């Protein structure tokens, strides 16, 4: 696959520095393993904070909706009894949702930060979240994904999917194609996942035959 735009092959797409212990993601981006793992850890922490804030937001929204429904029902009953002279039997008592809202407010006092402060903290730590872009509502927290995605495509980004890379280098430490021996910088390249070998796309097309799909460097079967 092509290297990330503007990033030479062998450089980490996050730090833009030469990748140490280089790995490739399913999207074809190259990372230092440590940088990729740090990204995942930081995003997991940010998503956990977003999940807690979202859960609180939803609980408060449901409680307020229940209060509004309760008050609307009470008003309907009041109007009905006022409009009818007949004796109306006792209505089955409903649980007052205002008690639930009060309990929610009491539980929130354990955290001295206001909802707005929590949103501000989340915006500071996670500006990449979509609800904090200029076009989004400033205080509405969206439901977070279950796990962090790729920093560039949003697609799958899991440790098990990171493929270790085996670069071939010349005596000047330049990354070269192991078949053509040409230096690779920004040219279209191919990662042979079973072997981890990286080569120029045109070398792959010339060296690997469909009837015998093997890595031309290691001999490992590609399928």
C-alpha positions, -999 to 999 in steps of 0.1 A, spaced: 0 0 0 10 36 -3 27 52 27 7 78 46 5 110 26 37 131 31 53 104 53 82 84 39 81 47 42 96 36 75 84 66 94 57 65 121 25 81 109 19 95 144 53 109 154 66 113 118 100 101 131 117 69 119 97 40 133 113 18 159 99 -18 160 78 -9 129 43 -23 124 16 -18 99 -21 -15 105 -49 -29 83 -52 5 66 -15 3 55 -2 30 78 32 24 95 37 30 132 63 25 159 48 -3 180 52 18 211 35 48 195 6 26 183 1 11 218 3 45 235 -23 58 211 -47 29 219 -41 34 257 -48 71 256 -79 67 235 -93 40 257 -89 63 287 -106 91 268 -134 69 257 -139 57 293 -143 93 304 -167 100 275 -187 69 284 -191 80 320 -201 115 309 -226 101 284 -241 77 309 -247 106 333 -261 127 306 -286 100 296 -296 92 332 -304 129 338 -323 132 305 -344 101 313 -351 114 348 -362 148 335 -384 132 309 -400 111 336 -407 142 357 -422 160 327 -445 130 319 -455 128 356 -464 165 357 -483 162 324 -503 133 338 -511 151 370 -523 181 350 -546 158 329 -561 143 360 -567 177 375 -584 189 344 -605 158 342 -617 160 378 -625 197 374 -645 191 342 -666 162 357 -690 165 386 -692 128 392 -671 113 420 -639 99 406 -624 69 424 -590 71 439 -563 69 413 -536 42 417 -506 60 432 -476 63 408 -440 65 419 -430 102 417 -401 104 392 -391 136 409 -377 115 437 -355 97 412 -343 130 398 -335 142 434 -316 110 440 -296 115 408 -288 151 419 -276 138 453 -254 112 437 -238 138 414 -227 159 445 -200 132 450 -182 148 421 -178 185 426 -175 192 389 -206 205 371 -218 189 339 -203 218 320 -170 214 337 -169 177 328 -177 185 292 -149 211 292 -124 186 307 -134 160 281 -130 186 253 -95 194 266 -84 158 268 -102 146 237 -105 174 211 -106 147 184 -141 136 194 -167 146 168 -190 165 192 -162 190 199 -158 201 163 -170 236 155 -201 223 137 -213 202 167 -234 213 196 -210 225 223 -223 205 253 -241 175 238 -220 143 244 -225 116 218 -224 79 226 -188 67 224 -177 37 203 -167 5 222 -131 7 212 -107 33 196 -104 32 159 -76 41 135 -62 76 140 -65 82 103 -94 61 89 -115 53 120 -114 17 109 -103 -13 130 -72 -7 151 -63 -37 173 -30 -50 186 -36 -84 171 -40 -68 136 -6 -49 137 18 -67 114 56 -65 122 76 -51 92 109 -65 79 126 -37 60 156 -44 38 183 -16 41 214 -7 21 247 3 36 234 39 40 205 26 61 180 35 33 150 12 30 152 -6 -3 132 -31 -23 147 -66 -16 140 -76 -52 150 -45 -73 174 -30 -47 159 4 -54 155 29 -26 119 31 -14 106 65 -2 71 75 -13 65 49 -41 36 25 -40 48 -5 -20 34 -39 -9 35 -56 25 36 -94 23 17 -101 55 28 -137 61 65 -128 59 65 -91 69 86 -82 38 80 -49 22 88 -43 -15 79 -20 -44 45 -28 -60 61 -31 -95 86 -56 -81 58 -77 -66 39 -77 -98 70 -89 -117 83 -114 -91 52 -130 -77 32 -153 -100 -5 -160 -94 1 -198 -98 28 -198 -71 21 -171 -45 52 -171 -24 73 -144 -9 103 -139 -33 126 -132 -3 116 -159 22 97 -184 1 68 -183 26 34 -190 10 12 -159 8 -20 -178 9 
